């Protein structure tokens, strides 16, 4: 469990990125922070592994203040995946994935074995193990980044807009892959995005944030869609437009669901007993 208790972050120039933020993130679920640029969602994420230190309040993991932990050791125990993968260009794929296992004392052979195992987990051909990042596509680089984040078998995986720099088709593939990985690995995932559709697809629960990390609503995608907290949230999630504003259309072959633009989104079927 990750807990934010009255957390504030004020930068030296006076900017308040986070103002009195409270939230409990349960274990073994995917929690998504979503909001416009500059709302504080990445700052919140980076306070979990002490890449950013709060000005006030407490961030705790399983009841223990992260400030009481040695920062480097904490970061090595938490997986971190960022936009553009952040791979070291002079390291091979296997060496990139094996970075944390090597730093924590595994032998070169054991670390490479772990890297090859994780390549298979994230859907990468192990024949790519000795290639360099520049020889990979953007989607392949992001898969390497996810594998590296999982290399120490962390309980917590932080993901900072990890799919934002790839094209829509690859992004959809990576989103499906993350859903599969979470189902198989059962991690505590904290995911940052500005895309509400991505948030609702991936999140077991979603925190919609405004400037200063002000929490507008927190709940499951179904709860937020069915009962948005206010008109702003309803507008933000597109409750009355696009594919979330559905109506039934009768056709010669039976009823279908149509979105606000008149595009058919699915077939309406009767539920079984």
C-alpha positions, 0 to 999 in steps of 0.5 A, a space after each residue: 500500500 502506498 499512502 500520501 498524507 497531506 503531501 505538498 511540493 513547492 519548488 524554489 521559484 514558488 510554484 506549488 506543484 502539489 498542495 495538501 494531497 491525500 490518497 491511499 493506493 492499494 496493493 496489487 492494483 493499477 492506479 492511474 493519475 490523469 490530468 492536463 500537463 502541469 497538474 502535478 501527476 509526475 511530481 506525485 509519481 516521483 515522490 514515491 521513489 524519492 526522485 522528488 522530495 516533498 516540501 511537507 507531508 509524508 509518502 509511505 509504503 506499507 506504513 513506512 515513510 519513504 524518507 526513512 529509506 536510503 534513496 538509492 536502495 529505495 529506487 532500486 527496489 521500485 520499478 520505473 518506466 519512463 517515456 522514451 524508455 530512457 535506455 543507455 545507448 551504449 548498452 545492449 538490450 540484455 545489458 540495459 535490462 540487467 542493470 539493476 540486478 548487476 547493481 544489486 550484486 547478481 553475477 553477470 551470468 545470472 543478470 543476463 539470464 534474468 534479462 533473457 527471461 524478462 525479454 520473453 515475458 514482455 514479448 521480445 525475441 531473445 535474438 535481440 539481446 545483443 542489439 543496441 537501442 538504436 537498432 530497435 523500433 520505438 515499441 521494442 525500446 519501450 518493451 525493453 524499458 518495461 523489462 528493465 523496470 521489472 528486472 529486480 522483481 519489484 512489488 511496485 512499478 511506476 510508469 510515467 507516460 510510458 507509451 506517449 512517444 509511440 504511434 497509436 497502433 504500437 501504443 494499443 499493443 503496449 497497453 494490451 501487453 501491460 494489461 496481460 503483464 498485470 494479470 500475470 505478475 500482480 504488481 502495484 502499478 502507478 501509471 501517469 497519463 494525460 489521456 483519459 481513454 488510456 487511464 480508463 483502459 488500464 486503471 483499476 482506479 483513476 485519480 483525476 487531478 487538477 492544478 496543484 494535484 487537486 483531486 477532482 475524483 477518485 474511483 473505478 472507471 465505471 464509478 467515474 463514468 456512471 457518476 462524475 463528481 461535477 460538470 468539469 469531470 463529466 466534460 473531462 472524461 467526455 461523458 456526453 460525447 464520443 464513445 462514452 455517449 452511447 445510444 441504442 440503434 435498431 437495425 434489421 439484424 438487431 440492436 447495436 450501440 452507437 456513439 455520439 458521432 453515429 459510429 457503431 461501437 458494438 452489438 447489443 446482446 441479451 445477457 445469459 442466465 
